[in-house]
Amino acid sequence: MRKKYTFDKLGIDNLPGTMKTAISNNKTPSGTHPNFLAIEKYYVPEVSRVLYQLVADS
């Protein structure tokens, strides 16, 4: 999951680096910074749920 969902360096396009755009080894990425795939899979659903709940409660 660390390699699939995180990055350490920006790619040459200044976006979060992926295994294809950044030099990697067994120790990188470190798991510190979520990439776009992680944000889409884990953050967006939870933030959306909370925002929908806030609207429903108002």
N, C-alpha and C positions, 0 to 999 in steps of 0.2 A: 504494500500500500504506500510505503514511503516513496518509492520510485514513481509510482503511478500518480499520486496526488500532491506531491510537493516539488518545490524547486529552490535552488540557492542563488542562481545567477540569472540575470536577464539575457535573453537571446540576442542575436544581432539585430532583431527588429524592435528591441527595447520592450518586449513583452516577456512574461515569465518563461524562462527556458524550459524546454522539455528534453527528454532523453535524446531526441533527434537534433535539437538546436544547441545544446550545451554539452561540453565535455564532461563525462561522468565516470565514476569508478564505483566500487562497492560501498564506499562511504558517503557518496553524494547521490542524490540530495539528502540533506540532513533531516528533513521532516519538519523544518521550522516554518516555511512559508507555503500556504496552500496555493495550488495553481488553479487555473480556470475550471478544470474538471472537478476539483474538490469543492470549489465555491458553488458550482452548479449543483453538485450532488448533495452536499451537506449543509451549506449556508443558506442558499436561496429558499429551499423548502421551509426551513425553520423560520426565517425572517418573514416569508410570505404568510405563514400560518399565524404568527403573532400579529402582523398588520391586519389580516382579515379579522382576527378576533377582536382587535381594538375597534375596528369599524363596526362589527356586529354588536359590541357592547355599548356603543354610543347612541 
